[in-house]
Amino acid sequence: MIKQALRLAIMAGVWKRYKATIVSILLLLTFLLMLSIVHGEFLDYSQSIGSKRSVGLSFIVKWLLGCSGLGVFFLYHFYWRSWSDKKSAKPEKNRVQSETKKDKVAAALKANAAAEAEPAAPDPFQSLRDKPSLRSRGDIALEQSKNQN
């Protein structure tokens, strides 16, 4: 049970961290697979009708589309995603810092207002603080046993 929960937690962490990468790789592989299937079907069609004049062009189109798919994949991972992460991280960080500063200032103002509005209540433990030493029931029982002997 713990092993399965641990495995699920690890998988959730990996998914949360690498979700964009996993999805983009799956999309790229799906695109390349579909491109290969469509090209294979076109080659079978060309062979069945006996036409060989557009076979070379189909290979050129296939490789251009495959390279453009890879190009989009690498652009996404090395340019767009890093640019959007940098863009979104800065305002969020500043916003969080400004909210925490506002919260701290508001809490300090409330504490000062509460302290000024209510006079200090008498401390119920002040009499204990003034005693020279505190004695427990055990200390009292020991003194009584010494006095009886």
N, C-alpha and C positions, 0 to 999 in steps of 0.2 A: 504494500500500500504506500509506504513512504517512498519506495523506489519509483513508483509510477507518478507520485506527486512531484518528486524532485525532477523527474524527466519532463513532466508537463511544465514545471516552472522554468526549466532551462530552455525548453522549446519556445515558451512564451517570451522569454527575454531575447532569444535570438531573433524571433519573428519581429518583435518590437524594434530592435536595433537595425536589422537588415531587411525590413519589409520592402523598401523601395528597390533595393538591389535584387532581391529574390524575384519580385514581380517583373522587373525590367528584363532580367535574364530569361524568365519564362516567356515573356512576350517576344524577345528576340529569337529564342529557339522555335517558338510557334510560327513566327514569321518565316524563318528559314525553312522549316519543315513544309509549310504551305507553299512556299516558292518552289521547293524541290518537287513537290507532288504535282503542282500545276505544270511545271516544265516537263516532267515525265509524261503527263497526260498529253501535252502538246506534241511531244516527240512521237508518242504512240499514234496520235491522230495523223501526224504528218506521214508516218510510215504506212498507215492504213490506206491513205488516199494516194500514196506514191509521190508526194511532193517533197522535194529536198531543197528548194530554193530559200526557204525562210528558217531553216534549221540553224544556220550560223548566226543569224540575227537573234534567234531565241536564246542562244548561249550568251550573246553579248548583253541582252536585256536581263537575263538571269543574273549574271555577274554584276551588272550595274546596280540592280535592285538589292542584291546581297551586300554589296559594298556600301550602298547608301544606308541599309538597315544597320550595319555595323557602325557606320559613321554616326548615325543618330544615337545609337547606344552609347558610344564613347563620348559624344558631345554632352549627352544627358549626365553621364557620370562624372565627367571631368570639368564641365563648364557650367551648365545650367543648375545642377543640383548644388554644387559648392557655392555658386553665386547666390542662389535663393536661400541656402542655409546661412550664409554670412549676412544677407540682407535682413532676414527675419530674426536672427539672434540678437543683433544690436538693439533694436527698439524694444524687444521684449525684456532684455536685461535692464535697460534704463527704466522701463516702465515698472518692473518689479522693484528696483531700487527706490524709485520715487514713491511707490506705494508703501514700502516699508518705512521710509523716512516720514511719510505723512502719518502712518499709523503710530510711530513712536512719538511724534510731536503731539498728536491727538491724545494719546494715552498720558503723556506728561501733563498736558493741560487739564485733563480730567482729574488726575491725581492731585494737582495743585488746587483746583477748584474744590474738590472734596475735602482737602485738608483745611482750607480756609473757611469753608462753610460750617463744618462741625467742630466744636471744641473737643479737645482730647478727652476721652473718657478715662475715668480712674482705672489704673491697672490693678486687676484683682490679684496679681502675683507679687506686687510690690512688697507686701509684708514678708513673703518668703525670701526675697532678695536681701532684705535688711537683716535677717537672722545671721549670727556668726557661723553656725554650722547647721546642716540639715540632718535630722535623725530619722531612721526608718524604724519600722516595728521590730525588726531584728535587733537594732541597737538598743531600743528600749527594753526588750526582753533580756538581753545580756546584762544591762545595768540592774534590772530587778533581781536577776539570779545572783549577781555579785553582792547586792545589798542583803539578800536573805542569808547568805553564807557568812 
